[in-house]
Every structure is written in structure tokens, then in C-alpha cells.
């Protein structure tokens, strides 16, 4: 699939929890991580999403929040993927940060240049990529 979303994760649906309006879809990645998507019940039906099927989970890079220290707080964002900074590519205004997950997947985030300095981001730094379930778009093959 060609899409502008930098983060495209191939996975298998492990769980579908359907509510009155929305559904929660858990997608297992090859490295053992799980991404949770919150989509409409109608989308689950239209795409015929079921446990065991292959899907593509898309997340745009600006939707990724990088956390270096939770400071004793917990977040409501369902997706919290620990990893290590693999690369930092600084631009004029924003910086692209590549985060390597333990299972071999990569998450790309775009953050402000100020955030790079504030968080002390550099290659090899442990971080957590955080994004809400509502930021995930699911795609299925025809």
C-alpha cells in the first residue's frame, strides 16, 4: 500500500472488542508488540475485520509522542512501545526520530527541534513511542 503515513505495521488481529459505536482492535506485530486501534463498529463490519486476519496499521509520524521518563505517571494512551533511538535527522524546524523496537519494527516520530534538546535525544537513548488508539488507521487487503 502506498500511503503518506510513515508508520506502516503489518500484523495479525488478535482481539476484536465491539461496542455500540466503536470497536477496539488489537494487532499483534511480528516482534511480539501489540498495537491497539479504536475504530468504528461500522469500519470493522465494512472491512470484515476478524481475529486471525492480516491487517496494516497506519500511524502518521506527528501523532507519535516520545517519552524518556514517565516520572511516576501513567498515561491513558493505549499504545506505549519501548525502544531505542536509532537515528535523529534534524531539519530546519522539526526533527525525524527513528525508534527501533525490540522485535525489529521501527517507529518514526516527528518532533520539534526544541524537543530533541529538551529530551536529550540521541542514538542509543531508550525511549517509549506513545500514541492513542484513535490515531491508528487499519487497512485490509482486497
Secondary structure as UniProt FT lines:
FT   STRAND          7..18
FT   STRAND          22..29
FT   TURN            30..31
FT   STRAND          34..40
FT   HELIX           41..46
FT   TURN            47..48
FT   TURN            51..52
FT   STRAND          54..59
FT   HELIX           61..63
FT   STRAND          65..67
FT   TURN            71..72
FT   STRAND          79..90
FT   STRAND          94..101
FT   TURN            102..103
FT   STRAND          106..112
FT   HELIX           113..119
FT   TURN            123..124
FT   STRAND          126..131
FT   HELIX           133..135
FT   STRAND          137..139
//
